[in-house]
């Protein structure tokens, strides 16, 4: 068991939209692809055996993650604009 949480993707998506002040109309439902993973799960038992334990609950960590991205637009806007793709193509050219 990972952080001890289980939630449908749509529930998490709705929470992210709520935290960003965006409307749920942004959600687009698509047909499942063949072999679609129905569930993702982490087994943290080996980490826990070494003394690891999560320091934050899922809801708190999700809120902090959204806040990080909201406060650091300078980090992700160039990626969204395509600046990173142009850099990558310049650096790696035909190898990309």
C-alpha positions, 0 to 999 in steps of 0.5 A: 500500500502506498500512501494509504489512499485510493481515489478515482482519477476523475475525483482527483481531476475535480479536486485539481480543478477546484484548487486551480479555480477552473471549471469542470467543463475542461474535463474531456472524456475519451474512449478507453484504449485497449489494455487501459490500466484500471488501477495504479498501486504502489507497494511501499512496504520495503520503504516502510521497512527502512523507516520511511513514512509519508510526511503529508497526507494526500490531500495536503500534498496535492494542494501544496503541489498545485500551489507550487505550479501556480506560484512558479509559472516561469517554470512551466509556461516555457514548456507549454509555449514550446520553448523546451521543444525548440531547445531539445531540437536544437540540442539533439536535432535528428536524434530527437 
